[in-house]
């Protein structure tokens, strides 16, 4: 796994050991960031269920001003910190060792431009995180929220929480659901 583009382009990243980690492949990461390329520069990026931190580091490499990395596993936190140091981006990263819902209350920004979450598949943790996000002042009508999930996961319930699905990008084994807060 590596950084695809930007200031840290081609640098290899470590991944935490263990079977509960499934890093986003380089091909999917490249597709995702090609869709987001105009929304990243100068913005704040939140990477929930970070694992190795590769998604948030990619955002920093492509010009995000700041990135929050959230994970509750110590191996993941150590890996994120090592990757931030190796890519020389530690000064732009805020690492929070907390569960996602608790960490969302620790973010002090006027706006988060992009919030990405890749929770354990079929855990339902994205629903709890979105329930918290709907009340966060940094989630504006311009904030892009992306959830990585298995292909057959239904997201029709997000409207009940005040979000609208703007895009559904499908890959071979998973998908990215893009949403925004309803105005």
FENDA-V589469 format. One record per residue. RES is the residue in three letters. SS is DSSP state (H for helix, E for strand, L for the rest). Layout:
res = (RES	RES)
ss = (SS	SS)
//
This chain:
res = (UNK	UNK	UNK	UNK	UNK	UNK	UNK	UNK	UNK	UNK	UNK	UNK	UNK	UNK	UNK	UNK	UNK	UNK	UNK	UNK	UNK	UNK	UNK	UNK	UNK	UNK	UNK	UNK	UNK	UNK	UNK	UNK	UNK	UNK	UNK	UNK	UNK	UNK	UNK	UNK	UNK	UNK	UNK	UNK	UNK	UNK	UNK	UNK	UNK	UNK	UNK	UNK	UNK	UNK	UNK	UNK	UNK	UNK	UNK	UNK	UNK	UNK	UNK	UNK	UNK	UNK	UNK	UNK	UNK	UNK	UNK	UNK	UNK	UNK	UNK	UNK	UNK	UNK	UNK	UNK	UNK	UNK	UNK	UNK	UNK	UNK	UNK	UNK	UNK	UNK	UNK	UNK	UNK	UNK	UNK	UNK	UNK	UNK	UNK	UNK	UNK	UNK	UNK	UNK	UNK	UNK	UNK	UNK	UNK	UNK	UNK	UNK	UNK	UNK	UNK	UNK	UNK	UNK	UNK	UNK	UNK	UNK	UNK	UNK	UNK	UNK	UNK	UNK	UNK	UNK	UNK	UNK	UNK	UNK	UNK	UNK	UNK	UNK	UNK	UNK	UNK	UNK	UNK	UNK	UNK	UNK	UNK	UNK	UNK	UNK	UNK	UNK	UNK	UNK	UNK	UNK	UNK	UNK	UNK	UNK	UNK	UNK	UNK	UNK	UNK	UNK	UNK	UNK	UNK	UNK	UNK	UNK	UNK	UNK	UNK	UNK	UNK	UNK	UNK	UNK	UNK	UNK	UNK)
ss = (L	E	L	L	L	L	L	L	L	L	L	E	L	L	L	L	L	L	L	L	L	L	L	L	L	H	H	H	H	H	H	H	H	H	H	H	H	H	H	H	L	L	L	E	E	E	E	E	L	L	L	L	L	H	H	H	H	H	H	H	H	L	L	L	L	E	E	E	E	E	E	L	L	H	H	H	H	H	H	H	H	H	H	H	H	H	L	L	L	H	H	H	E	E	E	E	E	L	L	H	H	H	H	H	L	L	L	L	L	L	L	L	L	E	E	E	E	L	L	L	L	L	L	L	H	H	H	H	H	H	H	H	H	L	L	L	L	L	L	L	L	L	L	E	E	E	E	E	E	E	L	L	L	L	L	H	H	H	H	H	H	L	E	E	E	E	E	E	E	E	L	L	L	E	E	E	E	E	E	E	E	L	L)
//
